[in-house]
Each structure stands twice: as structure tokens, then as C-alpha cells.
């Protein structure tokens, strides 16, 4: 735990130190993928079109998402939903999420579609 003994500001960043070999092991790569799936891709909440209206209503989401959600379900995709808490993390985390989602979508658009990925509000 870091304890600051001098002047404390409202800094939005903090440093860290790691020791590691150059290449990650396969176990480390698997751990990273599992962590990202669990924390940055949300929880699976929809697999059928019959659930879309209820989902939009319960989460106070606009109706215009329905078409994209239904299209994704027709393509055999499941719908995942999550939240990013900026109170604890700051804006840099939002940029990380957006960059990750963009990279995954660009790598394989057939298996990943961002529907509401704007975290700038």
C-alpha cells in the first residue's frame, strides 16, 4: 500500500512497478483473456429476440437499439451488458474499454459487434 507523506493532489493517475520476463506464458495469456472477458465484456443477458423489449425497458435504454440487437441475435450472437464506474476509475479506463472493443471488432467483425460503446456521457 502506498502512503503519501507529502502534498496530496487529486491526481487521476498512479504509478506501478512490475517485474516480468519479456514474453508472457500461455497461462498468463489465458488469465488475461479470462479477466478481460469477465470484467470488460459485460454479462450475457440476451440470447432470444423475445427478451429485447423487456431488456430495453428495464435498463431505460432507447428503442433505437432494438434493431441492432435483433440483427446481432439473428447472426447467432448473444447480447452482453455492463457498466463502467468512473467514480473509482477515472476517464482513462473508459478509453481502455473503447480501444479494446474497437480492436476486437476490427480483428473479427463476424464475431463481435459494438452496439452502444460510447462512454463519453
C-alpha positions, 0 to 999 in steps of 0.5 A: 500500500502506498502512503503519501507523506507529502502534498496530496493532489487529486491526481487521476493517475498512479504509478506501478512497478512490475517485474516480468520476463519479456514474453508472457506464458500461455497461462498468463495469456489465458488469465488475461483473456479470462479477466478481460472477458469477465470484467470488460465484456459485460454479462450475457443477458440476451440470447432470444429476440423475445427478451429485447423489449423487456431488456430495453425497458428495464435498463431505460435504454432507447428503442433505437437499439432494438434493431441492432440487437435483433440483427446481432441475435439473428447472426447467432450472437448473444447480447452482453451488458455492463457498466463502467464506474468512473467514480473509482476509475477515472476517464482513462479506463473508459478509453481502455474499454473503447480501444479494446472493443474497437480492436476486437471488432476490427480483428473479427467483425463476424464475431463481435459487434459494438452496439452502444460503446460510447462512454463519453456521457 
